Structure formats: C-alpha cells, structure tokens
Amino acid sequence: MRLGLGRSRLARLTSFSRTNTRPCAPQILPFPQLGNPSVSPRLQGVFPSLVRGFHVSGCSAYAAPKGPGDFPRPELERRIAAIPIERYRNFCIVAHIDHGKSTLSDRLLEFTGTISANGSNKQILDKLDVERERGITVKAQTCTMIYNHKGEDYLLHLVDTPGHVDFRAEVTRSYASCGGALLLVDASQGIQAQTVSNFHLAFAQDLALIPVVNKIDMPSADVPRVLEQMETSFELNPADAVLVSAKTGKNVPSILPAVIEQIPAPQGDTSKPLRMMLVDSWYDNFRGVILLVRVFDGQVKAGDSLVSLGTGNRYTVGEVGIQYPGPVPQSVLRAGQVGYMFFNPGMKRIQDAKLGDTFTTVSAENLVEPYPGFEEPKPMVFVGAFPVDQSDYGRLADSISQLTLNDRSVTLQKDFSEALGSGWRLGFLGSLHCSVFQDRLRQEHGGSVIITDPTVPTRVVWADGTETIYQNPAEFPTTDDHRMRGAAVYEPFVKATITMPEEYLGRVIELCESIRGEQKSLEFFHTTQVILQYDIPASQLVDDLFGKLKGATKGYATLDYEDAEWRRSDLTKLQLLVNKVPVDAICRVIHTSQAERLGRQWVTKFKEHVDRQMFEVVIQAAAGKKIVARETLKPFRKDVLAKLHASDITRRRKLLEKQKAGRKRLRAVGNVTIDQSAFQSFLAK
Ligand SMILES: Nc1nc2c(ncn2[C@@H]2O[C@H](COP(=O)(O)OP(=O)(O)OP(=O)(O)O)[C@@H](O)[C@H]2O)c(=O)[nH]1
C-alpha cells in the first residue's frame, strides 16, 4: 500500500525526513562459533554467546539449520534458485523501542519454519550479549525466509532494525535494502517519538508501509485509539491494519500475505553487470571482514574478481551466502537478494568496508554507476578512558581495539591527563551508544577503568575567520586566553521530539525551558497524547535528559532527536583546581549560567573523595579566572606511625609495604596526592 499524502502533509513530513545516518553500534559476530561441543551447531549459529571462540573451519562446518520445514543445503539452494525476482520481498519493521519488533521477527521466522517454535530460540535476531541484557536491539540483523503463498514459494528477506535513536544509521541502511516495512505500534502505548521519526525516514525512502498493531493481548490495549492515531498522523487506512500479538502468535500469519500483496518486489536484472551495495559489515577473527550486501543487478559467486568503486581496491570472493538465520553458504547471490560474503584473502580492515559503497566485477568497472553512498556517522558524545593502574595500559589498549574493531562508529584517539595518566578519548554517536560501549569495557575490566563524564564538541570561530572544533574540554581555551578576543563560540543543538500524555505537559515544558530549550511546535496527537518539538543544547541531551524526562512523566515520555545546528553561545570552561593546580580530568565546557551551580556541586563532591593530607588542601572550581566555588580540607592532626614503638619492625614493614602498594595508585596534583579511587568515585554517577 502506497501512501497518498496531501501536499501540505508531504511538506511537513519531508521537513522531518532529513536522512540522518548516525550510529552504527557494537556489532555482532553472527557466525557459528565452534569450540563447545555440547552446543548444537544450530544453536552455535543462533546464539554465538553460548560458545567461546570464533568460527574457524571451512564453510561446511555450518549446515543449514534443522527445524520444522528445514531443508538440507542443496534442497534449500534448489528452492531458492527456482524463485524468480518477482517473488522476492525485502522488508523491515519500523517501530518505537520495545514495541515488539524482535518478538515479531521471531514469530515470523517460526511461522516460515526458518527456526523451530519449541521456545528455545527466543529473540533470535537480538544476538549481541548487550542486547540480550538490556533487551534492546543495537545492531540491525537480517534473515532470509521461504514462504509458500497460494502454492508458490516467495523469498522473504527480513531486516530487524534497532529502535533507539542512537542507532539511526542502522535503521537508514536497513531501509535502503527494503521495498517496504511493517509499521508496528504497541496497542497499549500508541504512537511514540521513534514511531514518528522512523516513519518519516521510511516515508522519505518511499517504502510501502503496512500498519501492524501489536500486543493486542494486553489488558491495557486500546486498538481503536491506535488505529485513529495511525490515520490522523500518518494517513494510514485503519482497514489495512493487521492486529496481532507477537507474544502469543495471534494473527501473526496474516502479516505475510499482506507483505506479498502490498510490498513491491525488488527491481533488478540478473543478466546485467554486477551492481551491488554494501549495507553492513562486521569483523570475524578468521575470515576478516564479512560484508552484508544487497545485489541490485547481476549475480555474484565465489571466485569472482570484484572491485570497490569507493576505494578502488580489488578482491576475490571467498564465499557468498544467506542468513537463515545463521550463515548458510550459497553458490550464487542474484539481483534482488540480500546476503553475506567474504573475500579470500579476507578484507583486513573494517575501515575498507565503506557502508553504501558499490561493488562490481573487475571486468565491468567502467560500466557501472556507483551509488551515492551513506553519510559517514559523526561522533556526538566524547569520553576519556584511563586505566586505574598505568601498568594495565596494554591490556586496556587490547580490549579497546578489539571492541572498536567491530564498531567503526567509535572514534579513538590517544589522550594524556596529568591526573589520570595515559588513556584514550573515545567518540560515540549518542549517549546510549556510549553507555553500551562503557558497559562492555567495564564487563571486561571491572573497576580498573576510569571513564570521564560524557561531553559534546565545541566550535570556536577565531577573529581571523578560521575555526577549531574542540572534542576535549581540557584543550578548550579559558575566557582569559588572549586568542579568545574577538572569537565566537558555538555549541551543537539537537531537534528533540518528545511525546507524553497531556497531564505531564506542564512539567516537561518546565524541564525543557530550564535547560535552555526553545519550543518549536506543540501538537495534540489525540485527545490525551502530546507531541512537543524543542531545540535543545546537545550538552543537555547527554546530561541524561531522557532520565530527567522519564522522572518528570512517571516513565511515560519518549524522546527522539536529530542534529540541528551549531548555535552561538555564552560558554565557559569550568575547571576543578586542587591547591590552585587544575585537575585536567575534571573540566567541562558549559553555559556560563551553569558555572556556579556546577562548580559548587563539584567542590562538595570532590572533597568527599579526597583523603586528608599533612597540610591544608584547597579545592576550587574556576570559570576562566573567576573562582565560583571553594572548599577546604583540613590537615591531619595525628601521625599514625608515631604510635608505633621503634622495635615494632614487622608492623612498620607491613605499614610501609601497604603504603608502597597504595602509592602505585596515587597521582600527584601539585603537592597533593590523590588516590585514583577518588577520581573514580567522583566520576561515577
Ligand atoms: N503482552 C505482550 N508483550 C509483548 C508482545 N510483543 C512483544 N512483547 C514484549 O515487549 C517487550 C519488548 O519486545 P521486543 O521484541 O524486545 O521489542 P523491540 O521492539 O524489538 O525492542 P528494541 O529491540 O529494543 O527496539 C518484551 O518484553 C516482549 O516480550 C505482545 O504481543 N504482547
């Protein structure tokens, strides 16, 4: 079903629809992993986290999954080969976070016999450990299914997309390989912020949309209200909607006939030269980079010589295959299909796999037009990461590079702090992306890593018209710096879309105004639901705006955002000083109006975590030359060693050894020695 939208609505919608390819997140290793013989090859393919190590042996190690309706590999290939492109359907699910995309995907895989329905395969497409723990999708997943409709086989390709705003790039890329989407809305919650923005992304890409109302089994489900919302907000006809419960499976089978009838088949010509787009990629320790590709024209098989039109690099295809739902090798991928491939020898660096890049055969290099490609995701949030004990630097370096290997959207730079020693400055696409990465780092390193508060970049346009973008607040010049004369300072803003029940409107407006938000629009969705648009400083967004919104609305608010613009702003660098010496790890570029409040918070909190010294310690917060807050730590009165008798050698030695171990963890700031745990506790939320 195509949308027939009026001119004014179209104008309003397209104003939303700027393609924002932000994040791609920690990625999965979707290959079956060998090494745990007690786990069946099927489960190894589906749950990589069940087993240690990576896929090591030949492709024959992973057979086609065994389940109801499963076929041995030659049979699967034969059935796929017999399906013409007119009977392909590539689709995804567009929804707000938690509205049930992954659950519905599982049901569809069960229904088509791609996986068994015995309850052991829950959340097949959420494969990343962190996704299971947090119950959210971070990385888009794909799966091919075969569905027999009215006696004919159809090749369906389902992409499960993340709902969270940080992972918008995943969503956009998924849409590029699809002809249509299921617009899924939770019957008890109705349309939420990400339903709106994901709808606009899908609409901008001209996807055919099938309205699906999920969770109709819930006592709080209000189906008529959701249908009315879909009609008023998106002009989707309630008569086209499919009402389902992904949890119980009720009515899920009606979705696939709708997919076949309403979503167009992909266009493509197998006889033309190969034209193939890179949609996603991830790193496998043994294969090198694995590519997820959408073949537009031609076909590709193992042994073909390919060229990347983006980088000019040439490769020989090692294997092609489909995700079913684990990787199943195929002898060929044809126009219209989405599948994986890797090269032999493998592509070594994930940076060489440019998402949106066009590949063709070497012989057709000059015949094929490249696709425009996707926008490079740009980091929005930065943190510093330092080992508590500098002797751990090597170990931490290894695991950071391992994590970034599979997540091209994390930017990485070496950093040095006088207070914290050597470490890194990491850039992320949003706060969730940042916290997912932090969790993974902490899981591996426990308490031995210090992570500084998230910050956003700042831009300075100097008097001579040149500009500098500062990602590290420690490098930002203070207001009394002579270079700042005649300079203009800018901070990034985001366009935030917030939905909430009307009763919380007052509180949400109050919150947005208090963080320098500027209201752009206010719209009533339905008699009780409100959608608000605010331009908000990005620094406030990373300062847990979502948490604050949830607090103000008893958890009912939803938030989505996209980059807006740089705005000129009255910013200052707030620094913590210990006995007049700046602690470079504790420094932020903030709006001048916040300096005093934050300064007071800092000095009070830092005082709690610093041990007393033999002399007085003065803790101050300074904005430029101005001291905005101060606390004093009184000196020790007693010398603990003085109590010991001179002959008490063992006790003395013990004390000295303890002191020596402690010293390893101490950093000197001026004449004051501060235990690393003080920074850690201070920086902990
Ligand atoms: N009662 C009920 N619960 C459901 C239904 N569908 C999904 N859920 C539950 O809703 C929660 C979220 O489901 P998911 O499938 O993880 O949602 P999602 O949209 O994939 O979430 P993200 O991946 O984070 O975007 C889970 O606890 C599901 O069990 C349903 O039809 N009825």
PDBQT file of the ligand as one rigid body, heavy atoms in Angstrom, charges set to zero:
ROOT
HETATM    1  N1  LIG A 701       1.996  -8.794  26.088  1.00  0.00    +0.000 N 
HETATM    2  C1  LIG A 701       2.771  -8.717  25.007  1.00  0.00    +0.000 A 
HETATM    3  N2  LIG A 701       4.082  -8.434  25.123  1.00  0.00    +0.000 NA
HETATM    4  C2  LIG A 701       4.837  -8.380  24.008  1.00  0.00    +0.000 A 
HETATM    5  C3  LIG A 701       4.273  -8.591  22.721  1.00  0.00    +0.000 A 
HETATM    6  N3  LIG A 701       5.265  -8.439  21.820  1.00  0.00    +0.000 NA
HETATM    7  C4  LIG A 701       6.396  -8.150  22.500  1.00  0.00    +0.000 A 
HETATM    8  N4  LIG A 701       6.132  -8.118  23.818  1.00  0.00    +0.000 N 
HETATM    9  C5  LIG A 701       7.078  -7.833  24.905  1.00  0.00    +0.000 C 
HETATM   10  O1  LIG A 701       7.537  -6.499  24.775  1.00  0.00    +0.000 OA
HETATM   11  C6  LIG A 701       8.906  -6.397  25.167  1.00  0.00    +0.000 C 
HETATM   12  C7  LIG A 701       9.721  -5.776  24.049  1.00  0.00    +0.000 C 
HETATM   13  O2  LIG A 701       9.744  -6.657  22.934  1.00  0.00    +0.000 OA
HETATM   14  P1  LIG A 701      10.936  -6.671  21.873  1.00  0.00    +0.000 P 
HETATM   15  O3  LIG A 701      10.530  -7.629  20.812  1.00  0.00    +0.000 OA
HETATM   16  O4  LIG A 701      12.263  -6.866  22.522  1.00  0.00    +0.000 OA
HETATM   17  O5  LIG A 701      10.846  -5.186  21.377  1.00  0.00    +0.000 OA
HETATM   18  P2  LIG A 701      11.726  -4.455  20.281  1.00  0.00    +0.000 P 
HETATM   19  O6  LIG A 701      10.813  -3.527  19.585  1.00  0.00    +0.000 OA
HETATM   20  O7  LIG A 701      12.485  -5.441  19.465  1.00  0.00    +0.000 OA
HETATM   21  O8  LIG A 701      12.704  -3.609  21.155  1.00  0.00    +0.000 OA
HETATM   22  P3  LIG A 701      14.096  -2.980  20.671  1.00  0.00    +0.000 P 
HETATM   23  O9  LIG A 701      14.872  -4.080  20.058  1.00  0.00    +0.000 OA
HETATM   24  O10 LIG A 701      14.734  -2.530  21.929  1.00  0.00    +0.000 OA
HETATM   25  O11 LIG A 701      13.800  -1.870  19.752  1.00  0.00    +0.000 OA
HETATM   26  C8  LIG A 701       9.345  -7.818  25.517  1.00  0.00    +0.000 C 
HETATM   27  O12 LIG A 701       9.257  -7.959  26.902  1.00  0.00    +0.000 OA
HETATM   28  C9  LIG A 701       8.328  -8.694  24.809  1.00  0.00    +0.000 C 
HETATM   29  O13 LIG A 701       8.113  -9.926  25.466  1.00  0.00    +0.000 OA
HETATM   30  C10 LIG A 701       2.882  -8.905  22.641  1.00  0.00    +0.000 A 
HETATM   31  O14 LIG A 701       2.315  -9.107  21.573  1.00  0.00    +0.000 OA
HETATM   32  N5  LIG A 701       2.194  -8.945  23.812  1.00  0.00    +0.000 N 
ENDROOT
TORSDOF 0
